[in-house]
Amino acid sequence: MGTIRPSVLAVALACVVARMAAPGLCWGQEAPGPKTVRVVEVRLEGDIAEQRQVEPMLGPRAHLLHELTASIRKAAKDDEVQAILLHLNHPTLGLAKLQELRDAIEEVKAAKKRVYCYLNACGNTDYALACNAHKIGAPPGGMILLTGMRAEATFLKGLLDWAGIQAEIIHLGKHKSAGEPLTRDSMSEEHRAVLNELLDDLYAQFVALIAAGRNLPEAKVRDAIDGGPYCAKDARIFHLIDEVSYFDQFIESIGTDLGGKVALVKGYHRLGDRGADFSEFNLFTFFAALKPKPDIPATDRPKVAIVYASGMIAEGESALIPGGVITAAEMRKTFEAIRANPTVRAVVLRVDSPGGSALVSDLIWREVERTRKAGKPVVASMSDVAGSGGYYIAMGADAVVAQPATITGSIGVLGGKLVLRGLYDKIGVKKETLTRGRNAALFSDYSPFSDHERDRVKALMQDVHADFVHKAALGRKMPDEKMQALATGRVWTARAAKDLGLVDTLGGLREAFDLAVEKAGLKGKDVQPVILPREKSFLEALLGSAGSAVEPASSALAPLLLRPARPFAALLEALRDGSVLAIMPYLIEVR
């Protein structure tokens, strides 16, 4: 047997010593692998809504805006989370909702945590959201559809003329253009000027969001937008994204950045103290969905109610108005419950509405006023849109908070009717009308307004308009004359509206909630937020009225499929009975 050379023996002894010195290792154990880093995946897809009317019994719940922001803020405070990953799949959201999400993402950054974003294809607003990430990735076949903003107004006069329908529209305020799509085939000069100013403001905010997120000069961002759209490879060349890779490769890249193996946390919004609360169908969730829940939890903790007002403002639910509606009956019930409950100390009224019925808007304004007089502060928080009737219900609050890109204003009213005689003639229908009283045929669909009838309708509208202006002046604490100068029906971004005194503070739902807490004298206390109106249980929806029937399985697609028809349907529905409307130029879409 040969002798062992000293050099070999020294190496063997060194290995033994190193093995013994390694902490936590025993003979036969493997060396530890890379550390695990927890990354929360936040998926954004489809329509990002403000509220849900019926609690889903089958399948996963669609994510609401406040659920997404709560998940992001929760991750910011979670010591076991090292980063978040925004996974975008064509989410539909306006710039104000984008700014709401951005505010939550900034809290993650402030906590010294990384933010990543992965997208297969994206449009303008979702790309602006992606720019809040430290690193953006896309697959080799990905597309960055960065094209700039456009505003489109659809006009139906030619169609109505062809069908033999005449729209009799009266509006107060030179910028009150919501009726133009029925009476014109192009924009009025006043409407065009306002829309161009609005588009300039929104585009400037859009460019600034991208420039700040990508650390690029605004001039370079504008050039990049003018050069779009881009494939992923070209987007990387122009510094619009950081990495071209498949999703699994991007996850590995995140692990390299964070110095560990990524554990991707899905469904983080459903992870509570007791583990996962899976929303898929099973026997337990079936019976939980059947059981009615109390409107306001029976706890002694002080509460701030967050009251959602999303959709058209209407006298009742209607099959002609796709999507949710805001009714006086539902809002009265909600505010009465708030006033009757001593543990609810303040209210945040979250508005996402272009308006609708002037009467219903006034009835909701009254509920806000009664709640304030009952000693419970009300703070209005505006989402993407809070115009005309949407502004009406917010203007009586103690304070108005809105994101810079919120579209608001449109203080003014319109009214009228549709004359269908030409259509009846085309299809062979004849009517004979017998009347008693000079104005008995005022809202007949068989004849246009006479001069006297038009004067009476205009007088009625002037009374409603004057009341709108006076209450707006009271709420905003400005002279009626100053408010009258603003009440031309024009719209502004909240950034511009703040300078005019129509908005108090720029911010989101979090800022509005904190302000309500402060006004209620609850700062520093354990305050419980309560969302109202609460989601109906499956059983409540099933046994409720036809108008509140169970949402169909395709309801998640409805906002996208019906979006183009919604404004026309709402306007035509309101004109059927001659209602006076506080509605903004809702037939305009800025994309």
matplotlib code that plots the C-alpha trace (Angstrom):
import matplotlib.pyplot as plt

x = [0.0, 1.4, 1.9, -0.4, 1.4, 1.3, -0.5, -3.4, -3.7, -3.8, -6.6, -8.6, -8.2, -9.2, -12.4, -13.2, -12.6, -14.7, -17.6, -17.5, -17.4, -20.4, -23.3, -26.3, -24.8, -24.3, -22.6, -24.7, -26.6, -26.5, -25.4, -28.3, -29.8, -30.5, -32.8, -36.4, -37.8, -41.6, -42.9, -46.6, -48.3, -51.0, -53.0, -54.9, -57.2, -60.6, -62.7, -61.4, -64.7, -65.4, -68.1, -69.9, -73.7, -74.0, -71.5, -70.5, -71.3, -69.6, -66.0, -63.4, -64.3, -63.4, -61.0, -62.3, -60.1, -60.1, -59.2, -56.2, -54.9, -55.5, -53.4, -50.6, -50.5, -50.7, -47.6, -45.8, -46.2, -45.6, -42.1, -42.1, -42.7, -39.6, -41.3, -44.5, -45.1, -47.8, -49.0, -51.0, -53.5, -55.3, -56.9, -59.6, -59.2, -59.2, -56.3, -57.8, -58.0, -54.4, -53.3, -55.1, -53.1, -49.9, -50.3, -50.5, -47.4, -45.5, -46.0, -44.3, -41.3, -41.3, -40.9, -37.7, -39.2, -38.9, -41.8, -41.7, -44.2, -44.8, -47.0, -47.8, -49.4, -50.6, -52.3, -51.8, -53.1, -51.8, -48.4, -48.5, -49.3, -46.4, -44.0, -44.3, -42.2, -38.5, -38.3, -40.7, -40.6, -42.4, -42.1, -40.4, -43.8, -45.1, -46.5, -46.4, -49.3, -48.3, -50.1, -51.2, -54.6, -57.7, -61.2, -64.1, -67.6, -70.3, -73.2, -76.5, -78.4, -77.9, -79.3, -82.2, -83.0, -83.0, -85.3, -87.6, -86.9, -86.5, -84.7, -86.1, -83.3, -83.1, -79.9, -78.8, -75.1, -73.2, -71.0, -73.8, -73.2, -74.7, -77.6, -75.4, -75.0, -78.8, -79.1, -75.8, -73.5, -70.3, -69.0, -70.0, -67.1, -67.7, -67.6, -64.5, -62.6, -63.5, -62.6, -59.2, -58.4, -59.4, -57.3, -54.3, -54.5, -54.9, -52.2, -49.8, -50.5, -50.1, -46.7, -45.5, -46.5, -44.4, -41.5, -41.3, -41.6, -39.0, -36.7, -36.9, -37.3, -40.9, -39.8, -38.3, -41.5, -43.5, -41.2, -41.5, -45.3, -45.3, -43.1, -45.3, -46.6, -43.6, -42.8, -41.0, -37.5, -37.9, -39.5, -36.4, -34.2, -36.2, -35.9, -39.7, -39.2, -36.1, -36.2, -37.4, -38.0, -40.6, -42.4, -40.4, -37.2, -38.5, -39.1, -35.6, -34.3, -36.3, -34.6, -31.2, -32.1, -33.3, -30.6, -32.7, -35.3, -38.6, -41.7, -44.5, -47.5, -50.8, -54.2, -52.5, -55.7, -57.4, -54.6, -55.7, -54.6, -56.0, -54.6, -56.2, -59.9, -60.4, -63.2, -63.8, -67.1, -67.5, -70.3, -69.1, -68.9, -72.3, -74.1, -72.0, -73.2, -76.8, -76.7, -77.6, -75.1, -75.7, -75.2, -73.0, -71.0, -72.2, -68.9, -68.1, -65.2, -65.6, -66.4, -66.1, -68.6, -67.4, -70.5, -70.1, -72.1, -71.1, -73.0, -75.8, -78.1, -81.6, -85.1, -84.9, -83.1, -83.8, -83.1, -82.2, -79.3, -76.5, -74.4, -75.2, -77.4, -77.5, -81.1, -82.5, -84.1, -80.9, -78.9, -81.6, -81.6, -77.8, -77.6, -80.5, -78.6, -75.5, -77.4, -79.0, -75.8, -73.8, -70.6, -70.4, -68.7, -68.0, -68.7, -66.6, -68.9, -67.0, -68.4, -67.9, -70.8, -71.4, -74.8, -78.3, -81.6, -81.5, -84.3, -82.5, -79.3, -81.0, -82.6, -79.2, -77.7, -80.3, -79.3, -75.7, -76.9, -79.0, -76.0, -73.7, -76.3, -76.5, -72.9, -71.3, -68.7, -69.0, -65.9, -66.5, -63.9, -64.0, -62.9, -62.5, -65.7, -67.8, -69.6, -72.9, -75.2, -72.1, -70.8, -74.2, -74.2, -70.6, -70.8, -72.6, -69.8, -67.5, -64.6, -64.1, -61.0, -60.2, -57.2, -55.6, -57.1, -60.6, -63.1, -65.6, -67.7, -70.4, -72.7, -75.8, -79.0, -80.7, -84.1, -86.4, -88.0, -87.9, -90.5, -91.2, -93.9, -91.5, -90.7, -94.4, -95.1, -92.3, -93.8, -97.4, -98.5, -100.9, -101.9, -104.8, -104.5, -107.3, -106.4, -107.8, -105.5, -103.1, -100.0, -101.5, -99.4, -96.2, -94.5, -96.3, -93.9, -96.1, -95.5, -92.6, -92.8, -94.9, -93.3, -95.3, -94.5, -90.8, -91.0, -92.6, -90.0, -87.2, -88.7, -88.8, -85.2, -84.1, -85.6, -83.7, -80.5, -80.8, -81.2, -78.2, -76.0, -77.2, -76.5, -73.1, -72.2, -73.3, -71.3, -68.2, -68.6, -68.5, -70.9, -73.7, -72.4, -69.0, -70.5, -72.9, -69.8, -68.6, -72.0, -71.8, -71.8, -68.1, -65.9, -62.4, -59.8, -59.7, -56.3, -57.9, -61.1, -59.0, -57.7, -61.4, -62.5, -64.6, -62.2, -60.4, -57.6, -55.9, -55.7, -57.4, -59.7, -56.9, -56.6, -60.4, -60.6, -57.8, -59.5, -62.9, -61.1, -59.5, -62.8, -64.5, -61.9, -60.7, -57.1, -54.9, -57.8, -58.5, -61.1, -63.0, -63.9, -67.3, -68.2, -71.8, -74.1, -72.8, -72.8, -76.1, -75.9, -76.9, -80.2, -81.0, -80.4, -82.4, -85.4, -85.1, -86.8, -86.3, -84.2, -81.7, -81.7, -78.6, -75.8, -75.3, -72.1, -71.1, -71.4, -67.6, -67.7, -70.8, -69.0, -66.7, -69.3, -72.0, -69.7, -70.3, -74.1, -74.4, -74.5, -76.9, -79.3, -79.1, -79.9, -82.7, -84.2, -84.3, -85.8, -88.8, -90.6, -89.3, -87.0, -84.6, -81.1, -77.9, -75.6, -72.2, -71.1, -70.9, -70.8, -67.1, -64.4, -60.8, -58.5]
y = [0.0, 3.4, 6.3, 9.3, 12.4, 15.4, 17.7, 15.2, 14.8, 18.6, 19.0, 16.2, 17.8, 21.2, 19.7, 18.1, 21.4, 23.3, 20.8, 21.0, 24.8, 25.2, 26.3, 24.0, 21.1, 17.6, 14.7, 13.4, 16.7, 18.7, 22.3, 24.7, 25.9, 29.5, 31.5, 31.8, 35.2, 35.8, 37.8, 38.7, 38.4, 41.0, 40.2, 42.9, 41.9, 42.8, 45.7, 47.1, 48.0, 50.0, 47.7, 44.4, 44.1, 40.4, 38.1, 35.4, 31.8, 30.0, 30.6, 33.2, 36.7, 39.5, 41.9, 45.3, 48.4, 48.7, 45.0, 45.4, 48.5, 46.8, 43.8, 46.0, 48.0, 44.8, 43.5, 46.8, 46.1, 42.3, 41.6, 38.2, 39.8, 41.0, 42.3, 42.5, 41.5, 43.3, 40.8, 42.8, 41.2, 44.1, 45.6, 48.3, 51.3, 55.1, 57.4, 58.2, 54.5, 54.1, 56.9, 55.2, 52.0, 54.0, 55.6, 52.1, 51.0, 54.0, 52.6, 49.4, 51.4, 53.5, 50.2, 49.6, 46.7, 46.0, 46.3, 44.2, 44.2, 41.6, 42.1, 40.2, 43.2, 46.5, 49.7, 53.2, 53.3, 49.8, 50.7, 53.9, 51.7, 49.3, 52.3, 52.4, 49.2, 49.0, 46.5, 45.7, 42.5, 41.2, 38.0, 38.1, 38.2, 40.9, 44.3, 47.7, 49.4, 52.9, 55.2, 58.3, 59.4, 60.0, 61.3, 60.0, 61.4, 59.4, 61.2, 59.6, 62.3, 60.7, 57.4, 59.2, 61.1, 57.9, 56.3, 59.3, 60.2, 63.9, 64.7, 67.7, 68.7, 71.8, 72.4, 75.1, 76.1, 76.6, 73.7, 71.3, 69.0, 65.7, 66.1, 66.9, 63.3, 63.2, 66.7, 67.2, 65.2, 66.9, 68.7, 72.2, 74.6, 75.1, 71.3, 70.9, 73.6, 72.0, 68.6, 69.7, 71.4, 68.3, 66.1, 68.4, 68.1, 64.3, 63.8, 65.9, 63.8, 60.6, 61.7, 62.8, 59.4, 57.6, 60.0, 59.7, 56.0, 55.4, 58.2, 59.8, 63.4, 64.2, 65.3, 61.8, 60.2, 62.2, 61.1, 57.5, 57.8, 59.3, 56.4, 53.6, 51.0, 48.7, 45.0, 43.9, 44.0, 47.6, 48.7, 47.4, 49.5, 52.6, 52.0, 51.5, 48.0, 46.4, 42.8, 40.6, 37.1, 34.5, 34.5, 31.7, 33.5, 36.7, 35.0, 33.7, 37.2, 38.5, 35.8, 36.9, 40.5, 39.5, 36.9, 33.9, 31.5, 33.1, 31.8, 33.4, 34.1, 33.9, 34.9, 37.1, 39.2, 36.0, 35.1, 36.0, 35.1, 31.6, 30.8, 30.8, 31.7, 30.0, 31.5, 28.5, 26.7, 24.1, 23.1, 25.6, 28.6, 27.6, 27.9, 31.0, 32.7, 31.9, 33.5, 37.2, 39.4, 42.5, 45.8, 47.1, 44.7, 44.5, 45.5, 48.4, 49.6, 53.1, 52.8, 54.9, 53.8, 53.8, 54.3, 53.4, 55.3, 53.8, 54.0, 56.0, 58.0, 56.8, 56.6, 52.8, 49.9, 49.4, 46.8, 49.7, 50.9, 48.3, 48.1, 49.3, 52.2, 54.5, 54.9, 57.2, 54.3, 52.4, 55.4, 56.5, 53.1, 53.2, 56.6, 55.9, 52.9, 55.0, 57.7, 55.1, 53.4, 55.2, 53.3, 54.8, 58.1, 59.3, 58.6, 58.5, 58.8, 57.1, 58.5, 57.0, 58.4, 60.7, 61.7, 61.1, 62.1, 65.6, 64.6, 61.5, 63.5, 66.0, 63.3, 61.8, 65.2, 65.6, 62.3, 63.6, 66.8, 65.0, 62.8, 65.9, 67.6, 64.5, 65.1, 62.6, 64.1, 63.2, 63.2, 62.7, 60.6, 60.7, 57.9, 58.2, 60.3, 62.4, 64.8, 66.6, 64.5, 62.7, 66.1, 67.1, 64.2, 65.0, 68.8, 68.7, 66.8, 68.4, 67.9, 66.7, 64.5, 63.5, 62.1, 64.6, 62.8, 62.5, 64.1, 66.3, 69.4, 69.6, 71.7, 72.1, 70.4, 69.3, 67.8, 67.1, 64.2, 62.1, 62.6, 59.3, 60.4, 60.0, 56.5, 55.7, 56.9, 54.7, 51.5, 52.4, 53.4, 56.3, 58.0, 60.3, 62.4, 64.0, 66.5, 68.6, 71.4, 73.5, 71.4, 68.0, 66.8, 68.2, 64.9, 63.1, 61.3, 62.2, 65.9, 68.3, 71.1, 74.1, 77.4, 77.6, 74.1, 74.7, 77.8, 75.8, 73.0, 75.6, 77.4, 74.1, 73.3, 76.8, 76.2, 72.9, 74.5, 77.5, 75.0, 73.0, 76.1, 77.5, 74.2, 73.9, 77.4, 76.5, 73.3, 74.9, 78.1, 80.5, 83.3, 82.2, 84.6, 82.9, 79.4, 80.6, 81.5, 78.0, 76.4, 76.3, 72.5, 72.2, 69.5, 69.6, 67.3, 67.4, 69.1, 72.0, 71.9, 72.2, 75.6, 76.7, 75.7, 72.7, 70.1, 70.5, 67.9, 65.8, 62.2, 58.8, 56.7, 56.3, 60.1, 60.5, 57.9, 59.4, 62.8, 61.4, 59.8, 63.1, 65.0, 62.5, 62.9, 59.3, 59.9, 57.3, 55.0, 51.5, 52.5, 49.8, 50.6, 49.3, 49.1, 50.0, 49.1, 45.6, 42.8, 40.9, 37.3, 34.8, 34.1, 37.8, 38.3, 35.2, 36.3, 40.0, 42.1, 41.4, 44.4, 43.0, 39.5, 37.3, 38.5, 36.1, 34.1, 36.5, 39.6, 40.0, 40.6, 42.8, 46.1, 45.6, 44.4, 46.9, 49.9, 51.5, 51.2, 52.4, 56.1, 56.0, 53.7, 55.9, 59.1, 57.6, 56.0, 59.3, 61.2, 58.7, 60.4, 64.0, 63.9, 66.8, 65.4, 66.3, 64.3, 65.0, 64.5, 60.8, 59.8, 60.8, 58.3, 59.3, 56.4]
z = [0.0, -1.0, 1.3, 1.3, 0.1, 2.6, 0.1, -0.4, 3.4, 3.9, 1.4, 3.0, 6.5, 5.2, 3.8, 7.1, 9.0, 6.5, 6.8, 10.6, 10.5, 8.2, 10.5, 10.7, 8.7, 9.9, 8.2, 5.2, 4.8, 1.5, 1.4, 1.6, -1.7, -2.7, -0.4, -1.2, -2.1, -2.0, -4.9, -4.9, -8.3, -8.9, -12.0, -13.8, -16.6, -17.9, -16.6, -13.3, -11.6, -8.5, -7.0, -7.4, -7.0, -6.3, -4.5, -7.0, -6.0, -8.9, -10.0, -9.0, -8.1, -10.5, -8.8, -7.8, -7.8, -4.0, -3.6, -5.9, -4.1, -0.7, -1.9, -3.1, 0.2, 2.2, 0.3, 1.1, 4.8, 4.7, 6.0, 4.2, 0.8, -1.1, -4.3, -6.3, -9.9, -11.9, -14.5, -17.1, -19.5, -21.2, -18.1, -18.9, -16.7, -17.0, -16.1, -12.6, -11.7, -13.0, -10.7, -7.8, -8.5, -8.9, -5.5, -4.0, -5.9, -4.6, -1.1, -2.1, -3.4, -0.3, 1.7, -0.3, -2.2, -5.9, -8.4, -11.6, -14.5, -17.2, -20.2, -23.4, -25.1, -23.8, -24.8, -23.7, -20.1, -19.1, -20.4, -18.3, -15.3, -16.2, -16.1, -12.3, -12.2, -11.7, -14.5, -17.4, -19.3, -22.4, -24.5, -27.9, -29.7, -27.3, -28.5, -27.0, -28.6, -27.6, -30.0, -28.2, -27.0, -29.0, -28.2, -30.2, -30.3, -32.1, -33.8, -34.6, -36.4, -39.8, -38.5, -36.9, -40.1, -42.0, -39.5, -39.5, -35.9, -34.8, -31.5, -29.7, -27.3, -25.1, -23.2, -20.7, -20.9, -24.1, -23.3, -22.4, -25.4, -24.2, -26.7, -29.7, -30.9, -31.5, -33.2, -35.1, -37.4, -36.0, -33.0, -32.2, -32.0, -28.3, -27.8, -29.9, -28.0, -24.6, -25.8, -27.1, -23.8, -21.9, -24.3, -23.9, -20.1, -20.1, -22.6, -20.6, -17.5, -19.6, -20.9, -17.5, -16.0, -18.6, -18.3, -14.5, -14.6, -17.3, -16.2, -19.7, -20.8, -21.8, -25.3, -25.8, -24.6, -27.0, -29.8, -28.7, -28.7, -32.2, -33.4, -32.0, -31.8, -31.1, -31.1, -27.9, -29.5, -30.7, -27.4, -25.7, -28.1, -27.3, -23.5, -23.2, -21.6, -20.0, -20.9, -23.8, -22.3, -21.8, -18.4, -16.9, -17.9, -16.5, -13.1, -13.2, -13.9, -10.8, -8.7, -9.9, -9.0, -5.5, -4.9, -4.5, -5.9, -6.6, -4.8, -6.7, -4.5, -6.4, -4.9, -2.3, -1.9, -0.5, 2.0, 5.5, 9.0, 8.6, 5.2, 1.8, 1.4, -2.0, -4.0, -6.2, -5.9, -3.1, -0.7, 2.0, -0.3, -1.8, 1.6, 2.5, -0.7, 0.2, 3.7, 3.9, 5.7, 7.8, 6.1, 8.9, 11.1, 14.7, 16.3, 18.7, 16.6, 15.2, 11.5, 8.3, 5.6, 2.0, -0.1, -3.7, -6.4, -9.7, -13.0, -14.5, -12.0, -12.8, -11.2, -11.4, -12.9, -16.6, -19.2, -21.6, -19.4, -19.5, -16.4, -12.9, -12.0, -9.0, -7.6, -5.0, -3.1, -2.7, -1.7, 0.8, 2.4, 2.7, 4.3, 6.6, 7.9, 8.4, 10.3, 12.5, 13.5, 16.2, 15.4, 11.9, 12.5, 8.9, 5.2, 2.1, -1.0, -3.9, -7.2, -10.6, -12.7, -15.6, -14.1, -15.3, -13.8, -12.2, -9.8, -8.5, -8.2, -6.1, -3.9, -3.3, -2.6, 0.1, 1.8, 1.9, 3.4, 6.1, 7.0, 7.4, 9.6, 11.7, 12.7, 10.4, 8.0, 4.4, 2.0, -1.7, -3.6, -7.4, -9.6, -13.4, -13.9, -11.7, -13.9, -14.1, -11.8, -10.6, -9.5, -8.1, -5.6, -4.5, -4.2, -0.9, 0.9, 3.4, 1.1, -2.5, -3.3, -6.9, -8.9, -11.3, -14.3, -13.0, -15.5, -13.6, -13.8, -16.5, -14.4, -16.4, -17.6, -20.7, -21.7, -24.5, -26.3, -29.4, -32.1, -33.9, -36.4, -39.4, -38.2, -37.8, -41.3, -42.7, -41.1, -41.8, -38.2, -37.8, -34.5, -33.7, -30.6, -28.6, -25.9, -23.1, -21.9, -23.9, -23.1, -23.0, -26.0, -24.6, -24.4, -27.2, -29.5, -32.5, -32.7, -32.0, -29.4, -30.2, -29.4, -26.2, -25.2, -25.8, -23.6, -20.8, -21.0, -21.0, -17.9, -16.1, -16.9, -15.9, -12.4, -12.1, -13.4, -11.0, -8.1, -9.3, -9.5, -6.1, -4.3, -6.0, -4.8, -1.2, -1.2, -2.7, -0.5, -3.4, -4.6, -6.9, -9.5, -9.6, -9.8, -12.5, -14.6, -14.3, -14.9, -18.7, -18.9, -19.7, -18.3, -16.7, -15.3, -11.5, -11.8, -13.6, -11.4, -8.2, -9.4, -10.0, -6.5, -7.7, -6.0, -2.7, -2.8, -5.4, -4.3, -4.2, -2.0, 0.6, 1.0, 1.2, 3.9, 5.9, 5.6, 6.8, 9.8, 10.6, 10.3, 12.6, 15.3, 14.9, 14.0, 15.7, 16.5, 15.2, 12.5, 10.6, 7.0, 5.9, 2.2, 1.2, -0.4, 0.4, -2.2, -2.2, -1.3, -4.0, -2.2, -1.8, -5.5, -6.4, -4.3, -5.0, -7.7, -11.4, -11.6, -9.1, -10.5, -10.4, -12.7, -15.6, -16.0, -18.8, -16.5, -16.5, -20.2, -20.2, -19.3, -22.3, -24.8, -23.9, -23.3, -26.7, -26.3, -22.7, -23.2, -26.1, -24.2, -21.1, -23.0, -25.1, -22.0, -20.1, -23.1, -23.2, -20.4, -20.8, -17.7, -17.1, -17.2, -15.4, -17.7, -19.1, -22.7, -22.1, -25.7, -25.8, -25.1, -24.5, -25.1]

ax = plt.figure().add_subplot(projection="3d")
ax.plot(x, y, z, "-o")
ax.set_aspect("equal")
plt.show()
